[in-house]
Amino acid sequence: MSTLKVDTIATRTGSGNITVSNTIAGNVTGNVTGNVTGNLTGNSTVGGTLTSTGLITASAGVAIGGTGTANTLDDYEEGAVTPVVKYGTTTMSLHGGALGRYVKIGSSVTYMFEFRISNTNSGSGDYTLALPFAMMDGGYAVGGLRIYAGAVAGGEFLGLHQNSSTLVFNRNRNNTSTISITPTVNAYYYGSITYRTT
């Protein structure tokens, strides 16, 4: 195979293609217009606008404002899940239209859900909803719940235990104790919770 060494490529008019089957070693200075296909390895400075009509992937993450772990976003995910509601160990029957959606950015998860119970299936115990990702041990959670029709008395809230894969529906009594909510048939439940996962 022959080698062609060029010190300078002068400005030219018109259009055309430069095809390199292996590697360009060294620095490329100036403007590259058109399509670049393959792997770009090394240090690259791009001034201006980087436009892609396809998918840009960064398997090791994207560092923003620094190069340390704290500055690196290495996970983003969003999706839909079907709510799984239990009364103790018994799975509740839900009306059609039950919906759960989540957004996961790094270790932070926001889960939004809505459902209506069609049958309690003679369950008992804690009233729970499965989470799309388990909660981090020692983490924290913030959430809100609205029950429409058949709501119980008191202030409802969402409780999470450490390292838990479910959230527990509770209500607060005079800010001194919590009591598990008893699920109500045909009541609408709307809620959202944000917590940390591993």
C-alpha positions in Angstrom: 0.0 0.0 0.0 1.3 3.5 -0.8 1.4 6.4 1.5 0.5 10.0 0.5 1.8 12.7 2.8 0.3 16.2 2.4 1.5 19.1 4.4 -1.3 21.5 3.3 -4.6 21.1 1.5 -5.3 24.5 0.0 -8.8 26.0 -0.2 -10.7 24.8 -3.2 -14.1 25.5 -4.7 -16.7 23.0 -5.7 -17.5 19.8 -3.9 -16.1 16.2 -3.7 -15.2 13.5 -1.3 -12.0 12.6 0.5 -12.1 8.9 1.5 -9.6 7.5 3.9 -9.8 3.8 4.6 -7.7 3.7 7.8 -6.6 6.6 10.0 -5.9 10.3 9.8 -3.1 11.0 12.3 -2.4 14.5 13.4 -4.4 17.7 13.6 -7.2 18.8 11.4 -7.6 22.6 11.5 -10.4 24.4 9.8 -13.9 23.6 8.8 -15.3 20.1 8.0 -18.5 20.3 6.2 -20.6 17.3 5.2 -20.8 13.9 6.7 -18.1 12.3 8.9 -18.5 8.6 9.3 -16.4 6.4 11.6 -14.7 7.0 14.9 -13.3 10.3 16.1 -10.5 9.5 18.6 -8.4 12.0 20.5 -8.8 15.6 21.5 -11.2 17.6 19.4 -12.3 21.2 19.6 -15.4 22.1 17.7 -16.2 25.8 17.3 -19.7 26.6 16.2 -22.6 24.3 15.9 -22.6 20.5 15.8 -25.6 19.2 14.0 -26.8 15.7 13.7 -30.0 14.3 12.2 -29.4 10.9 13.8 -28.4 9.6 17.2 -25.4 10.9 19.1 -24.2 8.3 21.6 -21.7 8.7 24.5 -21.4 5.3 26.3 -19.1 6.7 29.0 -21.4 9.7 29.7 -21.2 13.4 29.1 -19.2 15.6 31.5 -20.7 19.1 32.1 -18.9 21.9 33.9 -15.9 19.6 34.8 -14.5 16.2 34.2 -15.0 14.5 37.6 -17.6 11.9 38.5 -19.9 14.6 40.0 -20.0 16.4 36.7 -20.7 13.3 34.5 -24.2 12.3 33.4 -23.9 8.7 32.5 -27.5 7.5 32.6 -30.8 8.8 31.2 -33.9 6.7 30.8 -37.7 7.2 30.5 -40.5 4.8 29.9 -44.0 3.5 30.8 -44.8 0.8 33.3 -48.2 -0.7 34.3 -48.9 0.0 38.0 -48.8 -3.1 40.2 -50.8 -2.4 43.3 -51.0 -4.8 46.3 -53.0 -5.0 49.5 -50.6 -7.0 51.7 -49.5 -9.8 49.5 -52.6 -9.7 47.3 -52.5 -8.0 43.9 -55.3 -5.6 43.3 -57.4 -5.7 40.1 -57.3 -2.4 38.3 -59.6 -0.8 35.7 -58.2 -0.3 32.2 -56.2 2.9 31.7 -53.9 2.5 34.6 -50.7 4.3 33.8 -47.2 4.7 35.2 -44.4 6.8 33.6 -40.9 7.4 34.9 -37.9 9.5 34.1 -34.5 8.4 35.5 -31.6 10.9 35.4 -28.5 9.5 37.0 -29.6 8.2 40.4 -32.7 10.4 40.5 -36.1 8.8 39.6 -39.4 10.6 39.2 -42.4 8.2 39.0 -45.9 9.4 38.0 -48.9 7.2 38.2 -52.7 6.9 38.0 -55.0 4.0 38.5 -58.5 3.0 39.7 -59.1 -0.2 41.8 -61.8 -2.5 40.5 -61.5 -5.2 43.2 -59.5 -5.4 46.4 -59.5 -9.2 46.1 -59.9 -9.6 49.9 -56.4 -8.4 50.7 -55.2 -7.0 54.0 -52.0 -5.3 55.4 -50.0 -2.5 53.8 -51.3 -0.9 50.6 -48.3 -0.6 48.2 -47.3 0.3 44.7 -44.3 -1.3 42.9 -41.5 1.1 41.9 -39.8 1.0 38.5 -36.4 1.0 40.4 -35.6 0.1 44.0 -34.8 2.9 46.3 -31.2 3.4 47.4 -30.4 2.3 50.9 -30.2 5.4 53.0 -31.8 7.5 50.3 -34.7 9.9 50.5 -38.1 10.4 48.7 -40.6 13.2 48.2 -44.1 12.5 46.9 -47.7 13.5 46.8 -51.0 11.7 46.4 -54.5 12.7 45.4 -57.5 10.4 45.9 -60.6 11.3 44.0 -63.9 9.8 45.2 -64.1 7.5 48.2 -61.1 9.2 49.9 -60.3 8.4 53.5 -60.2 11.1 56.1 -56.8 12.7 57.0 -53.7 13.8 55.1 -52.6 11.2 52.7 -48.9 10.8 51.8 -46.5 8.3 50.3 -44.0 6.4 52.5 -40.8 4.7 51.4 -38.6 2.4 53.5 -34.9 2.3 52.9 -33.8 0.0 50.1 -37.5 -0.6 49.2 -38.9 -1.7 45.8 -42.4 -0.5 46.8 -44.0 2.7 48.2 -46.6 2.5 50.9 -49.7 4.6 51.0 -50.2 6.0 54.4 -52.1 8.8 56.1 -51.1 11.0 59.0 -53.1 11.6 62.1 -52.4 14.8 64.0 -48.8 14.7 62.8 -48.1 12.1 65.5 -48.8 8.7 63.9 -49.3 7.1 60.5 -51.9 4.6 59.5 -52.0 2.5 56.3 -54.7 3.5 53.9 -57.3 0.9 53.1 -57.8 0.8 49.3 -61.2 1.9 48.1 -62.9 0.3 45.1 -63.5 2.7 42.2 -61.5 5.6 43.8 -59.1 7.3 41.5 -55.5 7.5 42.7 -53.1 10.1 41.2 -49.6 10.6 42.4 -45.9 11.3 41.8 -42.8 10.5 43.8 -39.1 11.4 43.4 -36.4 9.3 45.0 -32.8 8.1 44.7 -31.9 4.7 43.3 -28.5 3.0 42.9 
